[in-house]
Amino acid sequence: MGSQVTTKRGDDGTTTSLGGDTVPKSHGIMEAVGAVDELRSQTALAWRRIVEESPEHASGLDEFLPWLLHVYFLIGTECSDPLRKHPEYRQDVLTQREIDRLEAEQAKLEADTPLPSSFIVSASNSLAAQVDVACAVARHAERAIVRLKEATPEFASKEILAFMNRLSDYLYMLARNLEHGNHLAVDYDVLKPES
């Protein structure tokens, strides 16, 4: 019986995009798709940890975070076929509707999460730190999608880029919300030499 996942077609360092093009695995398309996949994995890990470690938060996020994971698939599909050569492979496309929902969820968090007036140097618990990792990966994915847009100007990425820009803000606020106000603010005094 053959493998369910191994095709050996990528053994030479190339792969096939959803658009049907054979490209190096380092190609901008694959960089963007890979970054979105990293984001999905980190967000899924954060979601599972919230469910298991912070059930008081899970009830409000148990619908939204799985929805977010599905939105990532829409984004990955668009990145894998930036010229829309195969629209038949798309289940849906990201629209202003998804941006609006993300903004509404962020607004809920902001209403419940006052921030300190200084920069935050670190999360104050491991769950918030996990969401901070997802936030950093979201910013990395956003940069990869921007590079793909630069290399492929025809890529219709307006809504995707707006969504990705808002996403890191949402994840940042979620991390702060999970700290329950115990923010670890920057204190430059720790850099001063001991006397």
Wavefront OBJ file of the C-alpha trace (Angstrom):
o trace
v 0.000 0.000 0.000
v 1.361 3.402 -0.970
v 1.663 6.400 1.303
v -1.355 8.645 1.764
v 0.848 11.746 1.825
v 4.208 11.022 0.152
v 4.225 11.523 -3.632
v 8.007 11.979 -4.128
v 7.176 14.640 -6.728
v 8.850 17.311 -4.598
v 12.125 15.484 -4.113
v 13.847 17.876 -6.523
v 12.863 20.950 -4.506
v 9.876 21.922 -6.639
v 6.148 21.746 -6.087
v 2.964 22.522 -7.970
v 0.889 25.546 -6.989
v -2.894 25.537 -7.060
v -2.566 27.614 -10.210
v -0.920 24.601 -11.874
v 2.596 26.030 -12.091
v 5.624 23.966 -11.079
v 7.740 26.289 -8.941
v 10.707 26.006 -6.562
v 9.605 25.489 -2.985
v 11.341 28.804 -2.241
v 9.077 30.660 -4.714
v 7.061 33.602 -3.385
v 3.830 31.664 -3.840
v 5.059 28.858 -1.614
v 6.588 31.277 0.894
v 3.185 32.938 1.310
v 1.286 29.648 1.452
v 3.785 28.261 3.962
v 3.567 31.343 6.158
v -0.235 31.096 6.210
v 0.079 27.406 7.109
v 2.402 28.302 10.011
v -0.169 30.853 11.114
v -2.937 28.264 10.985
v -0.894 25.830 13.086
v -0.001 28.435 15.718
v -3.566 29.736 15.913
v -4.911 26.182 16.241
v -2.464 25.506 19.076
v -3.518 28.722 20.826
v -7.198 27.797 20.423
v -6.696 24.308 21.882
v -4.716 25.710 24.797
v -7.435 28.285 25.501
v -10.081 25.553 25.519
v -8.011 23.363 27.832
v -6.430 25.960 30.127
v -8.816 28.912 30.191
v -12.392 27.652 29.856
v -13.780 31.044 30.904
v -12.374 32.462 27.645
v -13.202 29.421 25.521
v -16.940 30.055 25.471
v -16.414 33.351 23.671
v -13.737 32.048 21.301
v -14.915 28.533 20.547
v -16.794 29.691 17.478
v -14.563 32.546 16.353
v -11.155 30.860 16.371
v -12.290 27.841 14.295
v -13.881 30.332 11.882
v -10.527 32.110 11.701
v -8.767 28.845 10.846
v -11.153 28.402 7.917
v -10.478 31.948 6.718
v -6.783 31.050 6.587
v -7.652 28.368 4.023
v -9.324 30.996 1.848
v -6.179 33.121 2.083
v -3.880 30.188 1.345
v -5.944 29.256 -1.703
v -5.700 32.797 -3.067
v -1.938 32.875 -2.475
v -1.459 29.503 -4.173
v -3.212 30.734 -7.325
v -2.607 34.506 -7.354
v -3.577 34.854 -11.009
v -6.832 32.907 -10.432
v -6.096 30.424 -13.180
v -8.315 27.827 -11.506
v -11.306 29.520 -9.854
v -13.038 26.137 -9.724
v -10.737 25.157 -6.838
v -12.039 27.965 -4.643
v -14.729 27.272 -2.083
v -15.119 30.994 -1.426
v -13.081 34.206 -1.410
v -12.257 36.571 1.388
v -14.410 39.722 1.329
v -15.165 42.784 3.419
v -17.573 40.572 5.379
v -14.653 38.685 6.963
v -12.799 41.925 7.706
v -15.902 43.302 9.410
v -16.275 40.219 11.592
v -12.616 40.347 12.603
v -12.920 44.036 13.501
v -16.064 43.350 15.545
v -14.279 40.646 17.529
v -11.326 42.944 18.147
v -13.681 45.690 19.337
v -15.137 43.285 21.919
v -11.664 42.527 23.233
v -10.670 46.186 23.328
v -13.789 47.087 25.310
v -12.740 44.538 27.926
v -8.951 45.022 27.872
v -7.363 48.304 28.981
v -3.735 48.539 27.920
v -0.857 50.189 29.776
v 0.550 53.421 28.363
v 3.967 51.835 27.720
v 5.132 49.056 25.401
v 4.675 45.481 26.571
v 7.935 43.535 26.686
v 6.511 40.073 27.311
v 3.345 38.177 28.014
v 2.712 37.569 31.694
v 1.534 33.965 31.258
v 2.282 31.134 28.849
v -1.143 31.187 27.209
v -0.825 34.853 26.285
v 2.732 34.133 25.111
v 1.373 31.431 22.789
v -1.024 33.955 21.241
v 1.865 36.430 20.928
v 3.686 33.780 18.866
v 0.620 33.515 16.600
v 0.619 37.315 16.331
v 4.275 37.353 15.263
v 3.594 34.619 12.703
v 0.623 36.647 11.388
v 2.970 39.577 10.778
v 5.437 37.274 9.018
v 2.625 35.912 6.825
v 1.504 39.444 6.026
v 5.022 40.331 4.847
v 5.163 37.184 2.694
v 1.838 38.105 1.071
v 3.071 41.661 0.454
v 6.160 40.234 -1.283
v 3.919 37.983 -3.386
v 1.845 41.020 -4.377
v 5.015 42.913 -5.321
v 6.160 40.008 -7.502
v 2.672 39.463 -8.972
v 0.965 42.868 -9.316
v -2.146 41.231 -10.796
v -2.752 39.385 -7.508
v -6.116 40.686 -6.210
v -5.002 40.943 -2.599
v -6.671 44.126 -1.306
v -9.031 42.384 1.136
v -6.440 39.795 2.116
v -3.884 42.459 3.025
v -6.470 44.442 4.995
v -7.503 41.276 6.840
v -3.903 40.338 7.639
v -3.182 43.834 8.910
v -6.182 43.666 11.254
v -5.414 40.075 12.259
v -2.170 40.880 14.048
v -3.999 43.623 15.972
v -6.713 41.152 16.972
v -4.201 38.528 18.122
v -2.243 41.148 20.063
v -5.416 42.186 21.882
v -6.374 38.573 22.518
v -2.990 37.957 24.149
v -3.442 41.014 26.363
v -6.982 39.928 27.248
v -5.664 36.540 28.361
v -3.333 38.312 30.804
v -6.254 39.684 32.829
v -4.562 43.077 33.136
v -1.217 41.709 34.326
v 0.810 43.267 31.519
v 4.598 43.154 31.730
v 5.544 46.619 30.503
v 8.959 47.670 29.232
v 11.254 48.809 32.041
v 14.532 50.146 30.665
v 15.961 50.314 34.167
v 16.778 46.596 33.853
v 19.378 47.557 31.240
v 21.271 49.854 33.582
v 24.475 48.447 35.071
v 24.201 47.245 38.630
v 25.864 49.579 41.101
l 1 2 3 4 5 6 7 8 9 10 11 12 13 14 15 16 17 18 19 20 21 22 23 24 25 26 27 28 29 30 31 32 33 34 35 36 37 38 39 40 41 42 43 44 45 46 47 48 49 50 51 52 53 54 55 56 57 58 59 60 61 62 63 64 65 66 67 68 69 70 71 72 73 74 75 76 77 78 79 80 81 82 83 84 85 86 87 88 89 90 91 92 93 94 95 96 97 98 99 100 101 102 103 104 105 106 107 108 109 110 111 112 113 114 115 116 117 118 119 120 121 122 123 124 125 126 127 128 129 130 131 132 133 134 135 136 137 138 139 140 141 142 143 144 145 146 147 148 149 150 151 152 153 154 155 156 157 158 159 160 161 162 163 164 165 166 167 168 169 170 171 172 173 174 175 176 177 178 179 180 181 182 183 184 185 186 187 188 189 190 191 192 193 194 195
